[in-house]
Every structure is written in structure tokens, then in C-alpha cells.
Amino acid sequence: MRTVPGPTDHVVVVGAGLSGLACALHLLGAGRRVTVVEQDAGPGGRAGRVRLGGYQVDTGPTVLTMPHLADEAFAAVGDSLERHVELTALHPAYRACFADGTSLDVHTDGEAMEAEVRRFAGPAQAAGYRDLRQWLERLYRAQMRRFIDTNFDSPFQLLHPDLARLAVLGGFGRLDGRIGRFLSDDRLRRVFSFQALYAGVAPARALAAYAVIAYMDTVAGVWFPKGGMHALPRAMADVAAAAGADLRWTAEVSALERPAGRVRAVRLASGERIPCDAVVLTGELPAAYRLLGRAPRRPVRLRHSPSAVILHAGTDRTWPHLAHHTLSFGTAWERTFDELTRSGDLMSDPSLLITRPTAHDPALAPPGGHLHYVLAPCPNTAVGPDAAAWRDLGPRYRDRLVGELERRGMDGFADSVQEELLVTPLDWTARGHAAGSPFSVSHTFAQTGPFRPRNLVRGVENVVLAGCGTTPGVGVPTVLLSGKLAAARVTGGVGRRVSSGRPTPAVPAPGRTGRTW
């Protein structure tokens, strides 16, 4: 593995999102002095927090899987996730509601899910689910260490027996077709393939290897941190500070001093100069490349994932059919993905993710209040309406969403809203997200593994990238890994585990349904 040459005693991490904080903790555990500079007033990045009246709203991801990856970062400095964040295992992980009026609770416990599938679609589909679960577990084992939790220096690193194992498992076929080998019920196939949207690829065109995301959601377990998802970066920042990191808030980086191919200092917009031995950039790729004054040459332009419209609504009521996470599917499926990724039209028959964090933490709302987070995928600004168009389109689309929610059983939703925040591609663009998408570079084959923008930039020997635009990709687990992998580029390993004089409590590992702490 290539690493940063020369001294690396003092590292500046630019950005205090999940990747930057994970990187900082791994660097601290390896004995480096770390300064974290963040342009916002506090930690979180995409996983931020805003207040709407008495409501506390997570502005980014709402689904937490693979919490042991976060615990790895805490453990690097002799601490643990459990000491700082109270996690609840969600049962069900999701509730899937379909246009025909049926619903399915998605359990991560194998026996419970098999029984639910049998109730929902009969014994043949239950047997298919049992086989699918085994396949997902084997797929995860074949991919995780060799193709996800790894730094790539060359595509030739793919030439490993695990590649053959992945091929035997059908990982290079199409996701939708592979899921269809186990499940013939169209509704069930959606439950185990919609995750391809996280990767920015339609299930009919995505590699079957991306079913590893379905493994994380439907086998390894889904968790909720008390205090909302923002509790995770807040705790990571607190632990980093306690371990010696210098955290600078409202500190925007204006330039990198880079004589002779090596960064010697980071300059802030305030005029302050921070000398350093290495730099980790965790922001959007375009912003990182602007600071570096260069971008890698690629045979074709990067393609970005679809974007999303999010309606955050604080309401005076909720609806009994909603779980913590509810997938509300429309009738359309293939047409929906074509609209999102090709034609650039808004979903004519939308599929939505509705999250109700107050189901497990009522303190996120004032007494009697409830929080609802409604995510509607939409085309990014390179495929669909440009950012400026959303100034007028946003309010109209908000009304369409509200009408759709009421048609799908959330009657009286419009009148129940006390506080709300609408986020559209216009807002993502203002935050610097390329193509107006918070989901960054899509996971096409040409943008995955060793073909994804690498976390080392040729010609600048002591700068490393982290975040969802680089290795290994989009999503909370992979972003946490990107921070660890970036730290390894600096330290030459994953860091030493620092003893705190107390045992480190266990955090649920993949495949365990877990418990409430």
C-alpha cells in the first residue's frame, strides 16, 4: 500500500463530517497530532442538525447500519461507541408499504423475517428468502475485506481468489436478476434491491455485488442513536477533543501552501496559517480539487447519483401505520429509475422513505409533537432541472408530496404541520454538492473500487482524500471506512489501539440482531 512519504507528525483534517472525524480518531490512535478545521459552527457535515422551533432535525442520513465501524474509530483512542451513544436496534428495521395496500415488516432476525415473508407471500417465497439471506452473507464475506475495507493502488489488486469467489456467487451479474433467482414476488424483490439507489444505479443495471448494501440493511441490522443521527458525529468530536485533537469551528480553508509538490501549511479565510506535515481533505471532490489546483485525468466525466427532495415536518400528530423507517412504494418501478437516472423527470409515481425519529426519542420534539422526515429521490441537476429551477419548482413539488402522503394514509398531514423545512437540489448545490446531489459520485462499475477517484492525488505527495466521493463510497458505513483508510495512508496501517485501562464493550457485529443498550 502506498503511504504518505516523509514526516507525518502533524496532520490537518479538513472537514468534521463522519469521514473526517473517523480519520482524526484513527490518526490520534496512531500517535499523530491532529488539527481538524471545519467551516460550519460544529461537527457533522452532512450529518448535521438544525432546530425548527422546538424540533431537533437531522439534516442528513437517518439510517445507521454497521455501528461496529464507528466503534473502531472510538477504539483507536481506547474508547468505545457504547460509552457515548445509546443505540437502539430497530425491530422492524423497515416497514414496506405497497401500492396494493399490503405491507411487510423487514426484520433482521432470520427466523422472524422468514415467518413474515411466509405470512406475506407464502412458503415458497419464505424458502427463497432463506436462500437469499445465505447468499447475502456469503457475498458480504467475499467483498468486505478485499474490495470495500481496503486501499487500492492498482486495478491489479482485484486479481485475488476473492474475485473468483465473488464471480462464482454471481456478483458480476445484474442485481435485479440475481434477487429474482431467489424471490419471484415483485414486492419482495423491491425490498432487497431498492438499496441500489444508494449507489446511484438502477437495480436492473447495478452489479449484483451491490446487494452487499441490502445485507447491511436487512441482515446486519438497523440502529437508532438516542438524540438522532447527529449524536454520532457529536460524540466523535468530543472523544477526539479529549484525545488531544485541536478542533477549529467556523474555519474555512482558503488555500494550501504547496511548494514542490508537498503541502507545508493550510491557510484559513481568516488569514491564519496552520503549518502541517500532511493534509486530509474530506469535502466534496470539486472543492478538494480546487484547493489542490488539479483534478485526476479520467477517460470520461464522473457521473453523480440522483439527488433528493427532503421534507422535514414537525407535526402535532402521527399515523399508526408508520414504523421508525417506512418505505412507501408506488406502483411504478423500472419507470421510476428511468426518470431518476435517464430522462430527468420527477417521479410520476414516487417511492418514498418516511422516517419518524420521535418513535424512539420523543425528546427530539416538543411535548405532543412528532418529527417526520420524507425523502423523495429526484434527478440530479446534470440530468434533470437545474438548481435555479428549484426555486419555483420546490414549493410546488412540496405540495405534490403532501398530497401523495395524504393519499397513502397520512390523512390530515397538511393541517398537522407546525414547523417544516424543505431541502431541494438548490440547497444541495449551495452546500457545494456536485450535480446538486448529496449522494456524490454514483457506483457504476467504472466508478467503483480501484476505478473510483482514489484517496491519493498524483503529484501531491502528502494529501489524502476521504469522504463519499472517494474510496470506498457512499453511505454511513463506507464513509466511516474512508476515514480509516485515509488515516492508513498517513500512518501505514490502521493505527494502534491505545489502552484506556478499561475493557472496550462489544458493539454489534454484522449478522447480530443486537439489543437495546
N, C-alpha and C positions, 0 to 999 in steps of 0.2 A: 504493500500500500504506500502510495506517495504521501509524504507529510511535508509540512512547512519546514524549510531548512533554516538553519541559524537559530539565534536566540528566540525564545517564545515565553519569556518570563512574565511579561505584562501584555494581556490581551484585552482589546476593546471590543465589546459585543454591541453592535448597533441594532437596537430593537429589543423590547422586553415583552414580545409575544411568547407563546409556548415554546417555539424553537429556540429563541434567544435565551430564555430562562433555563431551559434544559441544558443548552450548551454551557451557560455560565456555571451551573452546578457541577457538571462533569469536569469543566476546567478547574474549578476550585478544588474538587476532589483530587485532581492530579497535581495540586500544589502551585497552580498559576495564580498570579494577581490579576483580578478581573475588574474592569470598569464597564458598566452597562449604561448606554446612553439611549434614551427613549424620547421621541418628540412629543408624546402625549404626557398628560399630567400624572399618569400612573401605569401600572403593568397591564398586560392583557393582549394588546394588539387587536387582532380580530376578535379575541375572546374578551371583549370589553364590557363595560357596564354604564348604563345611563339611568337616570331617575326621572320618572314621569309622575309628578305629584308624589303620592305615597308608594308608587310601584318601583321595584328594582328590576331592571330589564337587562338580560344578557343580550349583547348585540351580535354575537357570533354563533359558534356551534352550540347545539343543545344536547347532543348525543355523545356520551362518554363510553368508550369501549377500551379494553386492554389497559386497565389502570396500573398494571404492573410495570408498564413502560414509564409512567410518571414516577412510580416508586423507585425505579432505577436511578432517576436523577436525584431524588432525595437521598437515596442510599449512598450516592457518590460522596456526600459530605457527612455520612454517618447518621443520617436522619431517616425518617420514613413518612410516606404519604399519610398513613393512618393517624399519626400524631397531630396532623394539621388540618386534615379534611375528612369530614364524616361522610362516608359513601353509603348509599342505599342501593342494593341490587333491585332492579325493576322487574316485577312479575305482574303482567307480561312485559316483555321488552317493548313490544309494539302491540297495538290493535289495528288490524287491517279491515277497513270497511269498503265494500264494493258497491258498484252501481246497481246491482241486482237486489240490494237490501241485505245481503249476507255479511257476516263479519267473522273474523278469525283472530284469536289471541295468539301471538307469536311468543312461545316460551323458549327459553334457552336450555331448560332441562329436557333431556332427550325423551324420557318417558312421558312427561306432561305434554310435550309437543306432539308426540306420536298419537296420544289419546285425543288431542284436539283436532289433529288432521283427520283421524278416523271419524270423529263426530261431524266434521265439516264436509268431508268428501269421500268417506268410505274406506274400507280396509285395504284396497289396492293402493290407494294414494298414501295411506299410512305406511305400508311396506316400502313404497317408493321413497318416502321421507326418510325412513330409517337408513336406506342405502345411500341417499343423498348426504345425510349427516356424516356417515363414514367417509364418503368421498371428500367432503369439505375438510374434515380433519386431516386426511392424508394430503390433500392439496396444501393446506397450511404448513404442515411439517416439511413438505418438499420445497416450499418457497421462502419461508421466513428468514432463515439464517443466510442462505446463499444468495437470494435475489432481492430481499427487502431490507434486512438489517445488515447492510454491507456497503462499503465504499467501492465504487467502480473506477478503475483507471483505464480499462480497455474492454471492448466487447468480447475479447477472447476469454475473459473471466467467466463467461457463460458456459464455456466448454468444461463441464463438470458432470459427474454422474447424476447429480440432482437435476440437471437439464433433461437427461434421458427419463428420469422418474417423472418429471413434470409432463413430458411428452406422452409417456405411457398412460398417465392419468387423463389425457385429453386436454391439457392446459392450453394447447395452441389451436384448438377448435373454437367455435363461437359459443359464447356464454348461453344465449337463449337455447340453442340446440342441445347443449350439454345438460342444462337443467331439465329440458324436455325429455331426456332419456330416463329420468327418474320420476318426473311428475307430468301427467297429461292434463291435469286440471289447470286451465289458463289462469285462474285466480292465484293458485299456489305458485305457479311459475313466476308471477309478478313479485310475490313476496320475496323470492330468492334471487331475483335479477334486477330489481329496481335500483340496487346499490351501484350498478354500473354508471348511473347518473352522477354519483360522487366522482367518478373517474372521467366524466365528460364524454362518455361514449354510449351510444345506444346498445342495449343488450344483444340485438341482432348482429351488431358489428364488433362488439367487445370480445376480447380474448376470454376464453373460459377461465384462464388463470385469475381473472379479476373476481371470481367467485370467492376469493380469499376475503374480500370485504364482507360478503354475506356470512362467512364464518365468524368474523369479528362481531357482527350484529346478532346473529341467530344462534350461535353456539357458545362463543366465549362469554357473552353476557353484556348487558347494558346497565350502566350505573348512573346515579344522580348524586352530585355533590351538594350537601346542605349549604345553602347560600347561593346556589346556582353555579353554573359553569365558571363564572368569574372567580369563584373561590379557589380554583386550582391555580391560575397564574398569580393570584394574590399571595397564596401560601408559598409558592415557589420563590417569589420575590422576597418574602420575609425570611425564608430559610437562606437564600443567597446572601442577603444582607448580614444575617447572623454568622454566616461562614466567612465573611470578610469582603464581599463584593461592594464596590462603590457604585451605588445606583443614582443616576442623574435623570431627573424627570424634566419635562419641557425643555429638552436639549436636542435641538435639530442639528444634524450633521450637514455642513455646507461643503466640505471638501476633504480630500485625503491628500496629505503630502506624500508624494510618491517619486522620489528621485531614484533613478537607476533601477526601476522595476521592483522596488520594495517600499511599502508604506512605512513612513517613520513617525507620522503623527496624524491624528484626527482633528479637524478643525470644526468647531461648532459655529452656528449662526450668530451666537453671542460674541464671537471673537476669541473664545477660549481655545487654546491649543492643548491637546492631550497626547503626549509622546507615548509610543507603544511599540511592541515587538511584533504583534500580529493583530489582524482585524477579522472579525466575523460579521458579515453583513446578512441580516435576516429579513430585510424588507422585500418589496416587490422587485422582480428581476429588472424591469426597466430602470428603477431608481438606483439599484446597485450598479448596473452597467453605466449609468450616467456618472456616478461618483468615480468609477474606475476609468471612465473615458474610453471604454471599449466594450464590445459585445462579441461573444464567440461567433465564428462563422458557421452557418448551418446551410445545408443544401436547400431547405425550404423554410419558410417562416413558421414560427411557433403558432400552434393552434390552441385556443383557450376553451375552457369548459363553458357550458351555459351559465348564465347569471341567475339571479333570483330576485323576486319581489318579496319582501317580508313585511307583514303587518303585525306589529306589536300592539296588543289591545289589553288594557286593564278594564275589566268588566265587573258589574255588580252581581253577576250570576255565572253559573257554568252549566254544562249539559251532561247528564249521567252516562251517555254512551261514549264519552271521551275517556281514554286512558291517559297515562302520562304522555306517551307518544302515540298519536293516531295517524295512520296512513289512510287518506281518503282517496280512493282510486276512481277516476272517471271510467266511462266505457271504452274510450279510445286508448290505444297503447302504442302501436307502431307509428300511427299518425302523430301522436304526441311527440315522440322523439324526433320525427322528421321535422316538425315545426320548430323544435328547440335547437336542432343542430344543422339543419339544411335550409329550409325555406325562410326561417327567421320570423315566423309568425308567432303571436302569443297563443298559448294553448287554447284550442277551441273547446276542449273537454278536459279541464285540468285535473291532474292528480296532485294532491296537496299533503304536506306534513303539518300536522297541528300538534303543538307541544303545550302542555299545561303544567309548568313547573310548580305552581302552587298546590298541585295534587300531593306533593311530598314536602313542600316547605311553604306553609301559609304565610310566613313572615315576609315573603317577598312582595306581599300586597298589603294594603291597609285592611283593618277588620272588615270582614264581609266582602272583600274584593278577591278577584281571580285574575291570573295572568294567562293570556293565550298568545302563542307565537304561531303565526300562519305563514308557511313558506310555500311560495308558488314559483317553481322554476320558470325561467324565461330565457329567450335568446340573449346572447351577449351582444355588445354593441358593434362587433365586427360582422355579425350575421344578421341581426335584427335592427330595430330602431336605434338611432344613435343616442348618446347621453342626453343631449339637449331636448330631444323629442319627449323624454320622460317628464319634463316639467309640466306639460299638459296631459300626457298620457297617464302619468302616475295616479292622479286623483280619480280619473275615470276607471282605471283598472282596479283601484281600491274598491270602488262601488260595485264592480263586477264580482270581485272576490267576496264581498259581504253578501251579495245576493246569492252566490253559489253556496256559501256556508249555510245560509238560512234554508235553501232548498235541500241541503243534505242533513237536516235535522237540528241545526243550531238556530231554531226559531227565536226571534226577538233579539238576535245578536246586535243589530244596528242600534237598537234603543238601549242596549245594556252597556255600551261603551262609555267609560268615564274618562279614560286617557288613552291616547294612541300615538304611535309613531310609524310612519310608512317609510320604508327604505327601498330604493329602486336603483337600477344601474347608474342613474345620475349621481347618487350618493356614493356608490362604489367607485365610480370614476373620480369623484372629488377626493376620495381617500387614496388615490393613486393606483387602484387596481386595474391592470391592463385589460382592455376589452370590456371594461365595466363589470368584471366577474370576480366575486370573492373566492372562487374556486380555482383560480390560477390556470396553469398550463394543463391541458387535458392529457389523459393517459392513453393516447394512441400508441401503437407498437413503436413508432419512431420517436416517441417521447416518454419511454419507459425504461427503467433500469439503466444500462450504460449509454442509452441513447437520449436520456433526459438531460437537460442542462446540468452539467457537473458542478460539484461544490468547490472545485479548484478552477481558477481562471488563468488560462495560459498567459504568460508574460507578466504576471504579478505574483511573486512567489510567496507572499505571506498574507494573502487574503483568502478567506474561505467563505462560502455561501451556505446559508441554512434557510429553512422555510419551505413552503409548499411548492415553490417553483422549481426546486432542485431535488436532489436525491433524498428520500425515496418517493415523495409525492404528497398528494392532497389528503387531508384528514387528520384528526387529532392524534391517533397513534403514530402515523408516519411523520407528522411534523415533530413530535417528541423525538422520534428516532433521528430525524435530520439534525437536531441539535446535538445529539450524542455523536453522530457520525462526523459532524463538523469539528467537535472537540477532539475526536480521534485524529483528525488531520493535523491538529496542532500538537497533540501530546504523543502521537504514535501508538495510542491504544485507547481503551475506553475509560482510562483513569483508574486510580487505585481507590479502594474502598477505605474510607477513614473511619476508624473505630471511635464511637462516641462513649464507650464504656457501658452501653446498654444493648440488649438484643434488638434486632430490627424485626418488627412484627411482619407476618406474612401478608402479602396482598394477593387477591385472587389472580391465579394464573389462567391462561386460556383453557377453556373447556370446563372450568368450575363455575357453577351457578352462583356461588358466593352466599353472602349473608348480609344482614344489616348490622352495621357497627354501632 
